[in-house]
Amino acid sequence: MKKIDAYILKKFLTTFFFTLLILIPIAVAIDIAEKVDKFLNSDTLTLFEILNDYYKNFIIYYLNTFMPLAVFIAVIIFTSKLSNNTEIVAINNAKISFTRFLYPYFIGATLITIFALVMNHFVVPSSSKVRKKFENTYIKKPKYGEDIVKNFSLQLTDSTYIFIQSFDLKRNTGYNFSTDVYQGDKIKSKLTANDISWNPKDSTFKLYKYKIRRIFKDSDQIFLGKMIDTTFAFTPKDLIYKSALAQQMPSDELINFINISKKRGVKNLNAHLVELHKRTSLPIASYFLTIIAVALSFKKRRGGTGVNLAVGFGLMFVYVFFLKVSEVLGAVAGANSLLTVWIPNIVFGALALYLYYNGRK
């Protein structure tokens, strides 16, 4: 049986890599056709930058994205071939159970899952940061108001809160700024300013036309001024709560960001939580997709591999649809992001379990 295990595992991995080698060039070719005019219109862009900064990271991103699909297709292709060549008939005649037959498949799925988890949590986010920077510089035209944060509030400590009516992240300037310091449930002091600007060199803020009000038991003190330099326990980066930013953070950094944001009173972090949970749920999908693919192609069918692939692509379309819907629903405020992200895996895991027990019979 060890020879059969090695044979199936070898076929699994070689077909998997062959499938990726087919899918990735197609994705690159389509992307080049869409963006070649933008590459040519840039006077400063070099071929090395296109290949190193963009397409290297483009391949890393889509290599990771296509992994579950490649696993599914690879298993269907080579298992259907085993069935059509009556090799599975010989395995059944040798009294090898369906569960034992799946053993090398699970070894292959485990190797791919571990690789995908490392990619998802650490490699792809860092790679996406370089790719996104390239896209924002040479490909995408910035939208009006995209760099402006409006009506933003943040809890810096248990007793300190800030509010900014508008802040331009590109210019590092904003207006209508205020910060409140509480003692228990009573306000202790309040600082307001008409305008605020950030100096990245020394990590300080300049406040213009500011007013400081200190509240005591029997009296208040008010101080007015034209300009003051000060520091706060936040930077303009903390004003950005976009899912695109989450995609560019390695998981340890993303978890730290989520924890700090929760302490600061940010209400809806579900888009970030969806990104974090998805990095684990998608690689784990390799297991039940492998079981489904084996169950579909284990028996010899009229029509051969083509029928199995047609059914397989249909199921993959349904899975991707469920995945995208769960991502959107999971990002809604008040939703249970962990449960929502894992719903496609739960549904297809139940299908895999049903097909597994049916296959044992």
N, C-alpha and C positions, 0 to 999 in steps of 0.2 A: 504493500500500500504506500510505502514511502516514495517509491518511484512514481506512482500515480499522483501523489501530493505534489512532488517536485514538478512534474509535467504540467499539472493544472495551474500551479502558482506561476510557473514560467510563462504559460500562455496568457494568464490573467494580466501579469505586469507588462509583457511585451505588447499585447493588444491595447492595453490602457495607454501606454506611451505612444503607440502608433496612432490611436484615436486623437490624442492631444496634438500630435504633429500634423494632423489633418485640420483640426478645428482652429488652431492658433494662426496659421498662415492665412486662412480664410478671413478671420477677424482683422488681421493686419492689412490685408489687401483691400477690404471694404473701407477701413479707416483711412488708408492712404488716398483712396479715390475721393473721399469726402473732404480731406484736408490739404491736398496737394497744392491747391491754389493759394491757401493761406501761408503755406511754407514758402512758396515762390515769391509772394508779395512782400515778404520781410527782407529788408536789406542787411540786417545784422545777424540773422539766423544762419548757423553753419550746419553742415551735414552731420558732424560729430554731435552737436547738441540735439539734433532731431533723433539720432539713433541712441545716444547715451542717456539723455535726460527724459525723452518721451517714450520711444518705442521699447527700450529695455524695461521700463516700468509699466508700460502698457501690456507687455507680454506677461510680466509677473502678475499683474492684476487679473487678466483674463485666464491665465493658466490656473490660477486659484479658483476663479469663478466657474470654469468649465469642468473642474475635477469630478463633482458628483455626476454630471452628464456623461463624462468620459468613462467613468466606472460603469455606469448603467449600460452604455452602448457596448463597451468592451466585453462585459460579462455575457450579454445577449449574443454577440457575434461568435465568440469562441465556444460558448456552451451549445449554441445551435449547431455549430460545426461538429462538435463532439457527438451530438445527437444524430445528425444526418449521416455521420460516418459509422453509426451504430457502436461507437466506443462506450456510450453510456449503457447500452444493452449488456455489453460484456461486464461492466462494473456491477450492474444489477444481478447478473448471473453469478457473480462472485460473492453474493450475499452481503454486499456493502450497503449499509443503510443510507437514507437520504441525509440524515444528520451527519454521518461520517463523511459523506461525499462533500458536504459544505465546509469541512475543516480547512482545506487550502484556500478556499474563497475568503474565509474569515481572516486568515493570516494576511492575505493580500489586502483586504479591506482595512485591517488594522494598520498596516504599514502606510497606506495612503492617508488614513485618518490622522495618524500622528504627524505626518508631513504637512497635511493641510492645516492642522491646529497650530503648528509652529508658524506656518506662513500667515495664517489669519490673524494671529494675536501679535506678531512682532514684525515680520518682514513686509507684508502688504501695506500696513499703515505708513511705515517710513517711506516705502516706495511711492505710495499715493501722494505724499506730501510734495515730492519732487515733480511728479506728473502734473498735479494740480497747479503748481507754481508755473510750470511751462505753459499749461493751457490758459491760465489767466493772463500770461504775458503775451503770447503769440496767437492764440486761437480764439478765445472768447472775448467779446467786447463787453466791457463793464457796463452794467445797467445803471441808470440814474437812480441814486438813492440806495444802491446796494451796500455801500460802506457806511451808511448812517443808521445808528441805533436810536430808537425813540422810546420815551417813557420807560426808562429802565430803572428798576430798583434792586438793591442788593443788600444783604445782611452781612456785614463784615465781621462782627463779633456778636456775642449774646446780647450786647447792649447798644451796638452801633449800626445804624442803617444809613444808606445813601440813596439819593434819587437824582437822575439826570433826565431832563426833558428831551435833549437831543445831543448826540455825540457823533462827530465825523471821524471814523476810524482811519481814514486816509490822511487827514490833516492833523489828527490828534487834538482836536478842539471841540468844545461843546458849550451849551448855554443852559441857564436855569438849573444850577446844581445846588443840592442841599444835603446836609448830613445831620442826623439827629442822634444824640447820645441819651440813653435812658438809664434811670436808676430804679429798678423794679418796674412798675407800670407808669412812672412819672418821668416826664422829659427833664433832663438835667441841663443840656445845652443844645443850641442849634446854630449851624453855620450855613449861610447861603451866599451864593455868588452869581452874578449875571453871566459871567463867562468863565470857562475853565480850559486849560491847555496842559498837555502832557509833554515833558521833556525826557526822552528816552536815554539821554546821555547820563544824567544823574538820578533818574527815576523819581523825579519830583513833579508836582502839579503847581501851576500858577493860577491863582484865583484873582479875578478882576471885579472891582466894585463889590466887595464882600461885606457881610454883616455877621457879627458874632453876638449871639444872645445867650447869656448865662442866667439860669433861673435859680434863685435861692428861695428860702422859705418865706421871707417877708419882702423881698425886692428882686428886681432884675437888673442886669448890667448889659449894656449894648455897646459894641465897638464897631466902628465903621472904618473902611480903608479902601484905597484904590487898587492895591495889588499886594499879594502875599504869596510867598513860596511855602509849600507844605508837602507832607507825604501822607499817603493813605495805604491801607493794606489791600490794594487792588491795582491792577494795570488795565489799559484799554483792552488787552486780550481777554480779560475776564468778562467783558461786556458782550462777547460773541458766544451765542449758544445755538450754533447751527449744526445740523447733522453732518454737513460736509467737513466741519472741523473735527468731529468725532472720528470720521473715517481716516484721518491723518494721524491719530494718536495711537501708539502702541498700547496694549491692554492695561499694563501697569499704570501708565500715565492717564489713561482714560478713567480707570477706577478711582485714582486719586482726584481727578478733576470732578467726577460725579460726587464723591464724598465731600469735597470742599464746597461744591455748589449747593449740596443739600444743607450744609451747616449755614450757608449764607442765605438760605431761604428761597432759593430758586424753585419755583413751583413745578414746572413741567420739564423734566429731564428724560422723558420717555424716548425721544429720538436717539439720545445717547445710550440709553439702556438697551434699546432695540439693536443698535450697532454692536454693543458688547455681547449680548446673548446670541446674536446671529453668527458671531465668529466661532461659537462652539456648536450650535445646532446644525449648521450646514455641513461641516466635516462628518459629524455623527451620522448624517443621512446616508453616508456610504454603506453602512451596515445593512439597513433595511432595503435600500435600493439594490444591493447585491442579492439579497434573498428573493426579492420580487423578480429580478432579472433571471436568476437561476430557475425559479419556479415556472416562469413563462417559457423558457427555452429548454427545459429538462427533457420534455417529451418531444418526439419527432412529430411534426405537423405537416399537413399538406400545404404547400406553399413555401416551406422551409424558412430560412433566415428572414426573408422579406416580410412575412406575416408577423414574426416575432418583433422585428424592428418597428413595424407600423404600430403594433400594440404598445411597444415600449415608448415610442415617441409621443403617443397619445397620453400615456401616463405621466411622462416627464412634463408635458405641457400643462397638465392639471396640477402637478406638484409645483411648478414654477409660478403658476397663477395663484395657488394657495399661499405660496411664499411671499409674493409681492403684496397680496391683500393683507396678510398678517403683519407685514412691516408697516403698512399704512395705518392699520387699526391699532397696532401696538404703540405708535407714536402719538396717538390722541391722549390728551390729558385725562387722567383718571383710569386709564386702561391698565390691566395687569400685563406689562410688557413681556415678562418672562413666559407666562402661559401663552400669550398670543403668538409669540415667535415660535414656540414649540408645537403649536397646533398642527401645522403640516406634517411634522415628524410623528406626532401622536396618531394622526389619521393614517398615514402611510405605514407607520409601524404596525398598526392593527391589521392593515391589509397584508403586510409581510408575514405577520403571525398566522393569519388565516391561510395564506398560500403555503406556508411552511407545514402546517398540520395537514393540509390537503395533499401536499407533496409526499409526506411520510406514508400516506396510504397507497 
